[in-house]
Amino acid sequence: MKKVSKSTLKAKMFEYFRELEERGGELIVTDFGKPVLKITPYSAGTGIDELFKDLRAKARISRQAAIEDTSDEWSQK
């Protein structure tokens, strides 16, 4: 984990970004010595299908619950 001040980041932003893209990790940006931002490379992560694959076809809802009117639960603005 690397720390850098806002002013240093502003002057060398593209260098820091390239480094994060290539090596990964995270960059902590400080303001007067206090951490204010954490910059990490973007990761697409796990898709919805992958996250819920173990639950697929296991959830059950009664027919009554599926057709029940819930309009009274929602405010009319």
mmCIF file as gemmi writes it, N, C-alpha and C atoms, coordinates in Angstrom:
data_model
loop_
_atom_site.group_PDB
_atom_site.id
_atom_site.type_symbol
_atom_site.label_atom_id
_atom_site.label_alt_id
_atom_site.label_comp_id
_atom_site.label_asym_id
_atom_site.label_entity_id
_atom_site.label_seq_id
_atom_site.pdbx_PDB_ins_code
_atom_site.Cartn_x
_atom_site.Cartn_y
_atom_site.Cartn_z
_atom_site.occupancy
_atom_site.B_iso_or_equiv
_atom_site.pdbx_formal_charge
_atom_site.auth_seq_id
_atom_site.auth_asym_id
_atom_site.pdbx_PDB_model_num
ATOM 1 N N . MET Axp A 1 ? 0.857 -1.161 0 1 0 ? 1 A 1
ATOM 2 C CA . MET Axp A 1 ? 0 0 0 1 0 ? 1 A 1
ATOM 3 C C . MET Axp A 1 ? 0.907 1.229 0 1 0 ? 1 A 1
ATOM 4 N N . LYS Axp A 2 ? 0.726 2.041 -1.005 1 0 ? 2 A 1
ATOM 5 C CA . LYS Axp A 2 ? 1.531 3.234 -1.163 1 0 ? 2 A 1
ATOM 6 C C . LYS Axp A 2 ? 0.717 4.447 -0.75 1 0 ? 2 A 1
ATOM 7 N N . LYS Axp A 3 ? 1.352 5.423 -0.091 1 0 ? 3 A 1
ATOM 8 C CA . LYS Axp A 3 ? 0.682 6.652 0.301 1 0 ? 3 A 1
ATOM 9 C C . LYS Axp A 3 ? 1.272 7.821 -0.483 1 0 ? 3 A 1
ATOM 10 N N . VAL Axp A 4 ? 0.387 8.757 -0.853 1 0 ? 4 A 1
ATOM 11 C CA . VAL Axp A 4 ? 0.83 9.921 -1.614 1 0 ? 4 A 1
ATOM 12 C C . VAL Axp A 4 ? -0.071 11.098 -1.254 1 0 ? 4 A 1
ATOM 13 N N . SER Axp A 5 ? 0.505 12.298 -1.218 1 0 ? 5 A 1
ATOM 14 C CA . SER Axp A 5 ? -0.289 13.489 -0.922 1 0 ? 5 A 1
ATOM 15 C C . SER Axp A 5 ? -1.085 13.897 -2.16 1 0 ? 5 A 1
ATOM 16 N N . LYS Axp A 6 ? -2.121 14.685 -1.945 1 0 ? 6 A 1
ATOM 17 C CA . LYS Axp A 6 ? -2.935 15.163 -3.071 1 0 ? 6 A 1
ATOM 18 C C . LYS Axp A 6 ? -2.089 15.919 -4.087 1 0 ? 6 A 1
ATOM 19 N N . SER Axp A 7 ? -1.208 16.78 -3.596 1 0 ? 7 A 1
ATOM 20 C CA . SER Axp A 7 ? -0.4 17.592 -4.515 1 0 ? 7 A 1
ATOM 21 C C . SER Axp A 7 ? 0.547 16.73 -5.344 1 0 ? 7 A 1
ATOM 22 N N . THR Axp A 8 ? 1.132 15.714 -4.737 1 0 ? 8 A 1
ATOM 23 C CA . THR Axp A 8 ? 2.018 14.803 -5.471 1 0 ? 8 A 1
ATOM 24 C C . THR Axp A 8 ? 1.219 13.991 -6.479 1 0 ? 8 A 1
ATOM 25 N N . LEU Axp A 9 ? 0.037 13.542 -6.073 1 0 ? 9 A 1
ATOM 26 C CA . LEU Axp A 9 ? -0.814 12.792 -6.989 1 0 ? 9 A 1
ATOM 27 C C . LEU Axp A 9 ? -1.169 13.641 -8.21 1 0 ? 9 A 1
ATOM 28 N N . LYS Axp A 10 ? -1.511 14.899 -7.971 1 0 ? 10 A 1
ATOM 29 C CA . LYS Axp A 10 ? -1.877 15.793 -9.076 1 0 ? 10 A 1
ATOM 30 C C . LYS Axp A 10 ? -0.726 15.915 -10.074 1 0 ? 10 A 1
ATOM 31 N N . ALA Axp A 11 ? 0.488 16.018 -9.59 1 0 ? 11 A 1
ATOM 32 C CA . ALA Axp A 11 ? 1.643 16.193 -10.469 1 0 ? 11 A 1
ATOM 33 C C . ALA Axp A 11 ? 2.012 14.912 -11.22 1 0 ? 11 A 1
ATOM 34 N N . LYS Axp A 12 ? 1.757 13.746 -10.625 1 0 ? 12 A 1
ATOM 35 C CA . LYS Axp A 12 ? 2.208 12.482 -11.222 1 0 ? 12 A 1
ATOM 36 C C . LYS Axp A 12 ? 1.081 11.464 -11.359 1 0 ? 12 A 1
ATOM 37 N N . MET Axp A 13 ? -0.135 11.934 -11.547 1 0 ? 13 A 1
ATOM 38 C CA . MET Axp A 13 ? -1.298 11.055 -11.543 1 0 ? 13 A 1
ATOM 39 C C . MET Axp A 13 ? -1.188 9.908 -12.535 1 0 ? 13 A 1
ATOM 40 N N . PHE Axp A 14 ? -0.819 10.199 -13.782 1 0 ? 14 A 1
ATOM 41 C CA . PHE Axp A 14 ? -0.766 9.145 -14.792 1 0 ? 14 A 1
ATOM 42 C C . PHE Axp A 14 ? 0.29 8.09 -14.461 1 0 ? 14 A 1
ATOM 43 N N . GLU Axp A 15 ? 1.39 8.503 -13.855 1 0 ? 15 A 1
ATOM 44 C CA . GLU Axp A 15 ? 2.404 7.535 -13.449 1 0 ? 15 A 1
ATOM 45 C C . GLU Axp A 15 ? 1.85 6.586 -12.384 1 0 ? 15 A 1
ATOM 46 N N . TYR Axp A 16 ? 1.174 7.141 -11.393 1 0 ? 16 A 1
ATOM 47 C CA . TYR Axp A 16 ? 0.591 6.309 -10.34 1 0 ? 16 A 1
ATOM 48 C C . TYR Axp A 16 ? -0.488 5.391 -10.906 1 0 ? 16 A 1
ATOM 49 N N . PHE Axp A 17 ? -1.308 5.909 -11.804 1 0 ? 17 A 1
ATOM 50 C CA . PHE Axp A 17 ? -2.366 5.092 -12.391 1 0 ? 17 A 1
ATOM 51 C C . PHE Axp A 17 ? -1.785 3.945 -13.198 1 0 ? 17 A 1
ATOM 52 N N . ARG Axp A 18 ? -0.766 4.217 -13.992 1 0 ? 18 A 1
ATOM 53 C CA . ARG Axp A 18 ? -0.131 3.151 -14.779 1 0 ? 18 A 1
ATOM 54 C C . ARG Axp A 18 ? 0.433 2.071 -13.861 1 0 ? 18 A 1
ATOM 55 N N . GLU Axp A 19 ? 1.064 2.517 -12.782 1 0 ? 19 A 1
ATOM 56 C CA . GLU Axp A 19 ? 1.643 1.564 -11.834 1 0 ? 19 A 1
ATOM 57 C C . GLU Axp A 19 ? 0.561 0.678 -11.217 1 0 ? 19 A 1
ATOM 58 N N . LEU Axp A 20 ? -0.561 1.266 -10.831 1 0 ? 20 A 1
ATOM 59 C CA . LEU Axp A 20 ? -1.66 0.481 -10.27 1 0 ? 20 A 1
ATOM 60 C C . LEU Axp A 20 ? -2.221 -0.502 -11.288 1 0 ? 20 A 1
ATOM 61 N N . GLU Axp A 21 ? -2.351 -0.061 -12.533 1 0 ? 21 A 1
ATOM 62 C CA . GLU Axp A 21 ? -2.869 -0.948 -13.582 1 0 ? 21 A 1
ATOM 63 C C . GLU Axp A 21 ? -1.951 -2.147 -13.788 1 0 ? 21 A 1
ATOM 64 N N . GLU Axp A 22 ? -0.647 -1.904 -13.779 1 0 ? 22 A 1
ATOM 65 C CA . GLU Axp A 22 ? 0.322 -2.963 -14.051 1 0 ? 22 A 1
ATOM 66 C C . GLU Axp A 22 ? 0.551 -3.896 -12.861 1 0 ? 22 A 1
ATOM 67 N N . ARG Axp A 23 ? 0.657 -3.32 -11.67 1 0 ? 23 A 1
ATOM 68 C CA . ARG Axp A 23 ? 1.046 -4.102 -10.502 1 0 ? 23 A 1
ATOM 69 C C . ARG Axp A 23 ? -0.099 -4.418 -9.546 1 0 ? 23 A 1
ATOM 70 N N . GLY Axp A 24 ? -1.203 -3.691 -9.678 1 0 ? 24 A 1
ATOM 71 C CA . GLY Axp A 24 ? -2.299 -3.887 -8.731 1 0 ? 24 A 1
ATOM 72 C C . GLY Axp A 24 ? -2.024 -3.169 -7.432 1 0 ? 24 A 1
ATOM 73 N N . GLY Axp A 25 ? -2.69 -3.584 -6.406 1 0 ? 25 A 1
ATOM 74 C CA . GLY Axp A 25 ? -2.514 -2.955 -5.1 1 0 ? 25 A 1
ATOM 75 C C . GLY Axp A 25 ? -3.457 -1.787 -4.92 1 0 ? 25 A 1
ATOM 76 N N . GLU Axp A 26 ? -3.087 -0.896 -4.018 1 0 ? 26 A 1
ATOM 77 C CA . GLU Axp A 26 ? -3.916 0.271 -3.769 1 0 ? 26 A 1
ATOM 78 C C . GLU Axp A 26 ? -3.048 1.479 -3.461 1 0 ? 26 A 1
ATOM 79 N N . LEU Axp A 27 ? -3.619 2.637 -3.653 1 0 ? 27 A 1
ATOM 80 C CA . LEU Axp A 27 ? -2.933 3.898 -3.42 1 0 ? 27 A 1
ATOM 81 C C . LEU Axp A 27 ? -3.78 4.701 -2.444 1 0 ? 27 A 1
ATOM 82 N N . ILE Axp A 28 ? -3.178 5.104 -1.332 1 0 ? 28 A 1
ATOM 83 C CA . ILE Axp A 28 ? -3.86 5.925 -0.343 1 0 ? 28 A 1
ATOM 84 C C . ILE Axp A 28 ? -3.448 7.376 -0.586 1 0 ? 28 A 1
ATOM 85 N N . VAL Axp A 29 ? -4.446 8.234 -0.768 1 0 ? 29 A 1
ATOM 86 C CA . VAL Axp A 29 ? -4.198 9.653 -0.995 1 0 ? 29 A 1
ATOM 87 C C . VAL Axp A 29 ? -4.442 10.382 0.321 1 0 ? 29 A 1
ATOM 88 N N . THR Axp A 30 ? -3.473 11.23 0.695 1 0 ? 30 A 1
ATOM 89 C CA . THR Axp A 30 ? -3.57 11.942 1.968 1 0 ? 30 A 1
ATOM 90 C C . THR Axp A 30 ? -3.762 13.435 1.75 1 0 ? 30 A 1
ATOM 91 N N . ASP Axp A 31 ? -4.358 14.065 2.754 1 0 ? 31 A 1
ATOM 92 C CA . ASP Axp A 31 ? -4.523 15.512 2.782 1 0 ? 31 A 1
ATOM 93 C C . ASP Axp A 31 ? -4.034 15.963 4.155 1 0 ? 31 A 1
ATOM 94 N N . PHE Axp A 32 ? -2.944 16.695 4.171 1 0 ? 32 A 1
ATOM 95 C CA . PHE Axp A 32 ? -2.298 17.099 5.418 1 0 ? 32 A 1
ATOM 96 C C . PHE Axp A 32 ? -2.009 15.891 6.305 1 0 ? 32 A 1
ATOM 97 N N . GLY Axp A 33 ? -1.554 14.805 5.676 1 0 ? 33 A 1
ATOM 98 C CA . GLY Axp A 33 ? -1.155 13.61 6.401 1 0 ? 33 A 1
ATOM 99 C C . GLY Axp A 33 ? -2.278 12.654 6.771 1 0 ? 33 A 1
ATOM 100 N N . LYS Axp A 34 ? -3.525 13.054 6.554 1 0 ? 34 A 1
ATOM 101 C CA . LYS Axp A 34 ? -4.66 12.188 6.878 1 0 ? 34 A 1
ATOM 102 C C . LYS Axp A 34 ? -5.148 11.483 5.621 1 0 ? 34 A 1
ATOM 103 N N . PRO Axp A 35 ? -5.373 10.169 5.664 1 0 ? 35 A 1
ATOM 104 C CA . PRO Axp A 35 ? -5.899 9.455 4.501 1 0 ? 35 A 1
ATOM 105 C C . PRO Axp A 35 ? -7.299 9.946 4.155 1 0 ? 35 A 1
ATOM 106 N N . VAL Axp A 36 ? -7.521 10.259 2.865 1 0 ? 36 A 1
ATOM 107 C CA . VAL Axp A 36 ? -8.838 10.73 2.422 1 0 ? 36 A 1
ATOM 108 C C . VAL Axp A 36 ? -9.413 9.9 1.277 1 0 ? 36 A 1
ATOM 109 N N . LEU Axp A 37 ? -8.571 9.22 0.525 1 0 ? 37 A 1
ATOM 110 C CA . LEU Axp A 37 ? -9.032 8.412 -0.606 1 0 ? 37 A 1
ATOM 111 C C . LEU Axp A 37 ? -8.23 7.126 -0.69 1 0 ? 37 A 1
ATOM 112 N N . LYS Axp A 38 ? -8.885 6.083 -1.203 1 0 ? 38 A 1
ATOM 113 C CA . LYS Axp A 38 ? -8.181 4.838 -1.52 1 0 ? 38 A 1
ATOM 114 C C . LYS Axp A 38 ? -8.481 4.538 -2.975 1 0 ? 38 A 1
ATOM 115 N N . ILE Axp A 39 ? -7.444 4.436 -3.786 1 0 ? 39 A 1
ATOM 116 C CA . ILE Axp A 39 ? -7.602 4.16 -5.211 1 0 ? 39 A 1
ATOM 117 C C . ILE Axp A 39 ? -7.126 2.737 -5.472 1 0 ? 39 A 1
ATOM 118 N N . THR Axp A 40 ? -8.002 1.939 -6.09 1 0 ? 40 A 1
ATOM 119 C CA . THR Axp A 40 ? -7.661 0.564 -6.432 1 0 ? 40 A 1
ATOM 120 C C . THR Axp A 40 ? -8.039 0.307 -7.887 1 0 ? 40 A 1
ATOM 121 N N . PRO Axp A 41 ? -7.368 -0.621 -8.546 1 0 ? 41 A 1
ATOM 122 C CA . PRO Axp A 41 ? -7.74 -0.954 -9.919 1 0 ? 41 A 1
ATOM 123 C C . PRO Axp A 41 ? -9.153 -1.518 -9.984 1 0 ? 41 A 1
ATOM 124 N N . TYR Axp A 42 ? -9.852 -1.224 -11.048 1 0 ? 42 A 1
ATOM 125 C CA . TYR Axp A 42 ? -11.207 -1.726 -11.25 1 0 ? 42 A 1
ATOM 126 C C . TYR Axp A 42 ? -11.165 -3.226 -11.502 1 0 ? 42 A 1
ATOM 127 N N . SER Axp A 43 ? -12.105 -3.913 -10.893 1 0 ? 43 A 1
ATOM 128 C CA . SER Axp A 43 ? -12.244 -5.346 -11.119 1 0 ? 43 A 1
ATOM 129 C C . SER Axp A 43 ? -13.707 -5.635 -11.396 1 0 ? 43 A 1
ATOM 130 N N . ALA Axp A 44 ? -13.978 -6.314 -12.484 1 0 ? 44 A 1
ATOM 131 C CA . ALA Axp A 44 ? -15.365 -6.605 -12.847 1 0 ? 44 A 1
ATOM 132 C C . ALA Axp A 44 ? -16.029 -7.482 -11.789 1 0 ? 44 A 1
ATOM 133 N N . GLY Axp A 45 ? -15.255 -8.267 -11.077 1 0 ? 45 A 1
ATOM 134 C CA . GLY Axp A 45 ? -15.811 -9.088 -10.012 1 0 ? 45 A 1
ATOM 135 C C . GLY Axp A 45 ? -16.589 -10.279 -10.532 1 0 ? 45 A 1
ATOM 136 N N . THR Axp A 46 ? -17.337 -10.851 -9.654 1 0 ? 46 A 1
ATOM 137 C CA . THR Axp A 46 ? -18.115 -12.033 -9.974 1 0 ? 46 A 1
ATOM 138 C C . THR Axp A 46 ? -19.488 -11.628 -10.477 1 0 ? 46 A 1
ATOM 139 N N . GLY Axp A 47 ? -19.948 -12.27 -11.51 1 0 ? 47 A 1
ATOM 140 C CA . GLY Axp A 47 ? -21.257 -11.966 -12.074 1 0 ? 47 A 1
ATOM 141 C C . GLY Axp A 47 ? -22.39 -12.477 -11.203 1 0 ? 47 A 1
ATOM 142 N N . ILE Axp A 48 ? -23.57 -11.96 -11.444 1 0 ? 48 A 1
ATOM 143 C CA . ILE Axp A 48 ? -24.758 -12.347 -10.682 1 0 ? 48 A 1
ATOM 144 C C . ILE Axp A 48 ? -25.024 -13.842 -10.796 1 0 ? 48 A 1
ATOM 145 N N . ASP Axp A 49 ? -24.911 -14.371 -12.001 1 0 ? 49 A 1
ATOM 146 C CA . ASP Axp A 49 ? -25.153 -15.809 -12.181 1 0 ? 49 A 1
ATOM 147 C C . ASP Axp A 49 ? -24.223 -16.648 -11.32 1 0 ? 49 A 1
ATOM 148 N N . GLU Axp A 50 ? -22.963 -16.258 -11.254 1 0 ? 50 A 1
ATOM 149 C CA . GLU Axp A 50 ? -21.987 -16.998 -10.453 1 0 ? 50 A 1
ATOM 150 C C . GLU Axp A 50 ? -22.287 -16.865 -8.955 1 0 ? 50 A 1
ATOM 151 N N . LEU Axp A 51 ? -22.642 -15.656 -8.525 1 0 ? 51 A 1
ATOM 152 C CA . LEU Axp A 51 ? -22.92 -15.428 -7.106 1 0 ? 51 A 1
ATOM 153 C C . LEU Axp A 51 ? -24.088 -16.258 -6.586 1 0 ? 51 A 1
ATOM 154 N N . PHE Axp A 52 ? -25.132 -16.396 -7.408 1 0 ? 52 A 1
ATOM 155 C CA . PHE Axp A 52 ? -26.348 -17.058 -6.954 1 0 ? 52 A 1
ATOM 156 C C . PHE Axp A 52 ? -26.548 -18.468 -7.509 1 0 ? 52 A 1
ATOM 157 N N . LYS Axp A 53 ? -25.51 -19.053 -8.08 1 0 ? 53 A 1
ATOM 158 C CA . LYS Axp A 53 ? -25.668 -20.376 -8.703 1 0 ? 53 A 1
ATOM 159 C C . LYS Axp A 53 ? -26.116 -21.44 -7.7 1 0 ? 53 A 1
ATOM 160 N N . ASP Axp A 54 ? -25.656 -21.351 -6.455 1 0 ? 54 A 1
ATOM 161 C CA . ASP Axp A 54 ? -26.044 -22.345 -5.445 1 0 ? 54 A 1
ATOM 162 C C . ASP Axp A 54 ? -27.504 -22.213 -5.029 1 0 ? 54 A 1
ATOM 163 N N . LEU Axp A 55 ? -28.094 -21.051 -5.224 1 0 ? 55 A 1
ATOM 164 C CA . LEU Axp A 55 ? -29.475 -20.816 -4.809 1 0 ? 55 A 1
ATOM 165 C C . LEU Axp A 55 ? -30.481 -21.002 -5.943 1 0 ? 55 A 1
ATOM 166 N N . ARG Axp A 56 ? -29.99 -21.102 -7.155 1 0 ? 56 A 1
ATOM 167 C CA . ARG Axp A 56 ? -30.889 -21.228 -8.297 1 0 ? 56 A 1
ATOM 168 C C . ARG Axp A 56 ? -31.804 -22.442 -8.127 1 0 ? 56 A 1
ATOM 169 N N . ALA Axp A 57 ? -33.059 -22.236 -8.342 1 0 ? 57 A 1
ATOM 170 C CA . ALA Axp A 57 ? -34.105 -23.264 -8.262 1 0 ? 57 A 1
ATOM 171 C C . ALA Axp A 57 ? -34.388 -23.72 -6.831 1 0 ? 57 A 1
ATOM 172 N N . LYS Axp A 58 ? -33.874 -23.03 -5.832 1 0 ? 58 A 1
ATOM 173 C CA . LYS Axp A 58 ? -34.148 -23.403 -4.444 1 0 ? 58 A 1
ATOM 174 C C . LYS Axp A 58 ? -35.147 -22.458 -3.784 1 0 ? 58 A 1
ATOM 175 N N . ALA Axp A 59 ? -35.253 -21.245 -4.273 1 0 ? 59 A 1
ATOM 176 C CA . ALA Axp A 59 ? -36.188 -20.281 -3.672 1 0 ? 59 A 1
ATOM 177 C C . ALA Axp A 59 ? -37.608 -20.639 -4.086 1 0 ? 59 A 1
ATOM 178 N N . ARG Axp A 60 ? -38.502 -20.563 -3.138 1 0 ? 60 A 1
ATOM 179 C CA . ARG Axp A 60 ? -39.895 -20.892 -3.403 1 0 ? 60 A 1
ATOM 180 C C . ARG Axp A 60 ? -40.776 -19.78 -2.872 1 0 ? 60 A 1
ATOM 181 N N . ILE Axp A 61 ? -41.825 -19.464 -3.587 1 0 ? 61 A 1
ATOM 182 C CA . ILE Axp A 61 ? -42.803 -18.488 -3.16 1 0 ? 61 A 1
ATOM 183 C C . ILE Axp A 61 ? -44.18 -19.058 -3.475 1 0 ? 61 A 1
ATOM 184 N N . SER Axp A 62 ? -45.071 -18.863 -2.545 1 0 ? 62 A 1
ATOM 185 C CA . SER Axp A 62 ? -46.405 -19.419 -2.771 1 0 ? 62 A 1
ATOM 186 C C . SER Axp A 62 ? -47.116 -18.639 -3.872 1 0 ? 62 A 1
ATOM 187 N N . ARG Axp A 63 ? -48.046 -19.295 -4.52 1 0 ? 63 A 1
ATOM 188 C CA . ARG Axp A 63 ? -48.822 -18.65 -5.582 1 0 ? 63 A 1
ATOM 189 C C . ARG Axp A 63 ? -49.567 -17.452 -5.012 1 0 ? 63 A 1
ATOM 190 N N . GLN Axp A 64 ? -50.104 -17.588 -3.814 1 0 ? 64 A 1
ATOM 191 C CA . GLN Axp A 64 ? -50.848 -16.496 -3.184 1 0 ? 64 A 1
ATOM 192 C C . GLN Axp A 64 ? -49.945 -15.274 -2.971 1 0 ? 64 A 1
ATOM 193 N N . ALA Axp A 65 ? -48.751 -15.493 -2.486 1 0 ? 65 A 1
ATOM 194 C CA . ALA Axp A 65 ? -47.821 -14.389 -2.252 1 0 ? 65 A 1
ATOM 195 C C . ALA Axp A 65 ? -47.421 -13.713 -3.561 1 0 ? 65 A 1
ATOM 196 N N . ALA Axp A 66 ? -47.336 -14.499 -4.621 1 0 ? 66 A 1
ATOM 197 C CA . ALA Axp A 66 ? -46.944 -13.952 -5.91 1 0 ? 66 A 1
ATOM 198 C C . ALA Axp A 66 ? -48.017 -13.055 -6.511 1 0 ? 66 A 1
ATOM 199 N N . ILE Axp A 67 ? -49.281 -13.331 -6.236 1 0 ? 67 A 1
ATOM 200 C CA . ILE Axp A 67 ? -50.36 -12.547 -6.849 1 0 ? 67 A 1
ATOM 201 C C . ILE Axp A 67 ? -51.003 -11.563 -5.872 1 0 ? 67 A 1
ATOM 202 N N . GLU Axp A 68 ? -50.566 -11.577 -4.625 1 0 ? 68 A 1
ATOM 203 C CA . GLU Axp A 68 ? -51.144 -10.71 -3.604 1 0 ? 68 A 1
ATOM 204 C C . GLU Axp A 68 ? -50.918 -9.235 -3.929 1 0 ? 68 A 1
ATOM 205 N N . ASP Axp A 69 ? -51.946 -8.425 -3.721 1 0 ? 69 A 1
ATOM 206 C CA . ASP Axp A 69 ? -51.877 -6.989 -3.977 1 0 ? 69 A 1
ATOM 207 C C . ASP Axp A 69 ? -51.114 -6.319 -2.838 1 0 ? 69 A 1
ATOM 208 N N . THR Axp A 70 ? -50.05 -5.603 -3.168 1 0 ? 70 A 1
ATOM 209 C CA . THR Axp A 70 ? -49.238 -4.91 -2.157 1 0 ? 70 A 1
ATOM 210 C C . THR Axp A 70 ? -49.287 -3.392 -2.328 1 0 ? 70 A 1
ATOM 211 N N . SER Axp A 71 ? -50.208 -2.893 -3.106 1 0 ? 71 A 1
ATOM 212 C CA . SER Axp A 71 ? -50.258 -1.459 -3.396 1 0 ? 71 A 1
ATOM 213 C C . SER Axp A 71 ? -50.454 -0.626 -2.13 1 0 ? 71 A 1
ATOM 214 N N . ASP Axp A 72 ? -51.106 -1.166 -1.111 1 0 ? 72 A 1
ATOM 215 C CA . ASP Axp A 72 ? -51.313 -0.421 0.128 1 0 ? 72 A 1
ATOM 216 C C . ASP Axp A 72 ? -50.008 -0.241 0.92 1 0 ? 72 A 1
ATOM 217 N N . GLU Axp A 73 ? -48.978 -1.009 0.568 1 0 ? 73 A 1
ATOM 218 C CA . GLU Axp A 73 ? -47.69 -0.888 1.249 1 0 ? 73 A 1
ATOM 219 C C . GLU Axp A 73 ? -46.838 0.223 0.673 1 0 ? 73 A 1
ATOM 220 N N . TRP Axp A 74 ? -47.202 0.758 -0.481 1 0 ? 74 A 1
ATOM 221 C CA . TRP Axp A 74 ? -46.413 1.782 -1.151 1 0 ? 74 A 1
ATOM 222 C C . TRP Axp A 74 ? -47.105 3.12 -0.997 1 0 ? 74 A 1
ATOM 223 N N . SER Axp A 75 ? -46.31 4.128 -0.65 1 0 ? 75 A 1
ATOM 224 C CA . SER Axp A 75 ? -46.903 5.449 -0.458 1 0 ? 75 A 1
ATOM 225 C C . SER Axp A 75 ? -47.328 6.025 -1.807 1 0 ? 75 A 1
ATOM 226 N N . GLN Axp A 76 ? -48.395 6.78 -1.782 1 0 ? 76 A 1
ATOM 227 C CA . GLN Axp A 76 ? -48.907 7.431 -2.991 1 0 ? 76 A 1
ATOM 228 C C . GLN Axp A 76 ? -48.433 8.878 -2.985 1 0 ? 76 A 1
ATOM 229 N N . LYS Axp A 77 ? -47.386 9.169 -3.704 1 0 ? 77 A 1
ATOM 230 C CA . LYS Axp A 77 ? -46.835 10.525 -3.736 1 0 ? 77 A 1
ATOM 231 C C . LYS Axp A 77 ? -47.289 11.275 -4.944 1 0 ? 77 A 1
